[in-house]
Amino acid sequence: MSTLTGIAPATPRTARPGPALGAGARVLVRQHRRALWCTGILALVWIAAVVGITLWAGHVNNAFEASPCTSLVTDRACDDRLQKFDLALSVRQTVLGYAGLCLTVLPGLVAVFVAGPMIGKEFESGTYKLAWTQSVSPVHWLLARLAVPAALLVAGVSVLSAVFAWAWERSEGLYPVHWFGNTSFGALGTAPVGYALLGLALGALAGLLTRRTLPAMGVALLATAAVAVALNRVRSGLWPLSTRSSTGSVPPQTPDDAWLVETGRLTGDGARLPADTCWAAGAKADRCLADRGVTGYYVDHHPVSHFWPLQLMETGILLVLAAAATALAFRVLRRYHA
């Protein structure tokens, strides 16, 4: 009896978060394996289209430049070469435009999928209770639904953005794809990853707040689109503009492929006037400009060297918003499902 009383009671073991999180990740992948396979196939098709069209257009361009043909030659053989050259570069510009559009709308699709099928549907059907009763806490359940898609998105979007950047660098010349275009800027650099992670976080938050599939999908899509539109409007102001000015009636020259943000008239005291100042005066335009003290032009622009500062500023904003939405999602989860 004394021997038994001297034995200390065993300390109950608590489940470690690692195995639970890993199990939740495996279950999540099995649940949505069809969506993963479809997404992978679409990504391969996207890559094949971008790479194939870019290589084909580059081959046609090199062949045309190596030939004696120019746009001024009217020889029939050169006309055929010129038409093929023009078609190839035009098709390349169109394909890259749609490819950039796909990467631009991808965050919205991510937000819709996470908010609806991944989170909202589980609350609506009640299947989340089964996971929570199998040694998976609510926090680990949500963490798996954020960590697995985040890892896949960072890897996948980085590859797609790198392929787009490779194609964009080869789009110079006739029918170029400008780096500051709405679809191009969102498909280059670090911004695509930032937008994808924001879509993931907003989708999770919408799913937890509404806990219904269709409303969550709508809220997530609207929130992601609102952020994208807002950043698109303020993008030119995320980094200080460069300004060039000139005197006389000719605007100043700007660097090649510069993003022209604003052009207008300058007065002798440095005041700025709209570019169409005195246009309605007709033949008396010179007199009108003189009366207003106009001495030249100004151009506010972003040169190509501003690409990375603008990218990093926008990506930083996106990551801050994504972190805030993620923190709010965990807070909502703890509040309603402690």
Beta strands, then each sheet from edge to edge (+ up, - down):
strand 1: 242-247
strand 2: 259-267
strand 3: 272-274
strand 4: 294-302
sheet 1: 1+ 4- 2+ 3-
end
